[in-house]
Amino acid sequence: ETGVTQSPTHLIKTRGQQVTLRCSSQSGHNTVSWYQQALGQGPQFIFQYYREEENGRGNFPPRFSGLQFPNYSSELNVNALELDDSALYLCASSLGRNNSPLHFGNGTRLTVT
Amino acid sequence: ELKVEQNPLFLSMQEGKNYTIYCNYSTTSDRLYWYRQDPGKSLESLFVLLSNGAVKQEGRLMASLDTKARLSTLHITAAVHDLSATYFCAVDRQNTNAGKSTFGDGTTLTVKP
């Protein structure tokens, strides 16, 4: 069984640039959630995708956007990067059932300079 | 707004001792999760608690849920060094799909010989 994989593992960008992060969900998982984890804090919910549609969003501005593809893989796009966007971005997949925990990938460490 | 508070935030224990981590949350919830995160790594699911009075145990860790008090506990029995990690509780708002969790800021546990 293949777990959740994310790419790239590390990324350095300049303020104002755009970035795309990628996630392949665990086999059979149709729901993907994205989280931002700043250093020393708990993850914060960005949004969730279910069957290629956004299915809920946290308190993040519209410059954070996403996509889910027919194979349930997903992308997170961030436009007009700010210094505060520096964080670990975690993708998590699940079966979408209420008793299903999230299965997290290893994350993408984004540094904005 | 759903808020999740953990305490303590930092915990240093001697091997062989017992201790409890507390997780309080502010609004009615369907589901509560406990995750473990090792330094530089992703999050690993430990427990999913779905109902009042739920208790789950795995090895030296036992988690419980009191939905009336909006409180979950993670009890550590006879701590060993391998349990050193950061532990997060996460809560889903009632009547929402799973995976849109609000996380606490984590409890960093260090077990010393």
Chai-1 contact restraints between the chains, C-beta under 6 A:
chainA,res_idxA,chainB,res_idxB,connection_type,confidence,min_distance_angstrom,max_distance_angstrom,comment,restraint_id
A,T31,B,G99,contact,1.0,0.0,6.0,A-B,restraint_1
A,S33,B,G99,contact,1.0,0.0,6.0,A-B,restraint_2
A,Q41,B,D105,contact,1.0,0.0,6.0,A-B,restraint_3
A,G42,B,F88,contact,1.0,0.0,6.0,A-B,restraint_4
A,G42,B,F103,contact,1.0,0.0,6.0,A-B,restraint_5
A,G42,B,G104,contact,1.0,0.0,6.0,A-B,restraint_6
A,G42,B,D105,contact,1.0,0.0,6.0,A-B,restraint_7
A,G42,B,G106,contact,1.0,0.0,6.0,A-B,restraint_8
A,P43,B,F103,contact,1.0,0.0,6.0,A-B,restraint_9
A,F45,B,K100,contact,1.0,0.0,6.0,A-B,restraint_10
A,Q48,B,G99,contact,1.0,0.0,6.0,A-B,restraint_11
A,Q48,B,K100,contact,1.0,0.0,6.0,A-B,restraint_12
A,G56,B,K100,contact,1.0,0.0,6.0,A-B,restraint_13
A,S94,B,G99,contact,1.0,0.0,6.0,A-B,restraint_14
A,N98,B,A98,contact,1.0,0.0,6.0,A-B,restraint_15
A,N99,B,V48,contact,1.0,0.0,6.0,A-B,restraint_16
A,S100,B,A98,contact,1.0,0.0,6.0,A-B,restraint_17
A,P101,B,Y33,contact,1.0,0.0,6.0,A-B,restraint_18
A,P101,B,S45,contact,1.0,0.0,6.0,A-B,restraint_19
A,P101,B,V48,contact,1.0,0.0,6.0,A-B,restraint_20
A,L102,B,G99,contact,1.0,0.0,6.0,A-B,restraint_21
A,F104,B,S42,contact,1.0,0.0,6.0,A-B,restraint_22
A,F104,B,L43,contact,1.0,0.0,6.0,A-B,restraint_23
A,N106,B,S42,contact,1.0,0.0,6.0,A-B,restraint_24
A,G107,B,S42,contact,1.0,0.0,6.0,A-B,restraint_25
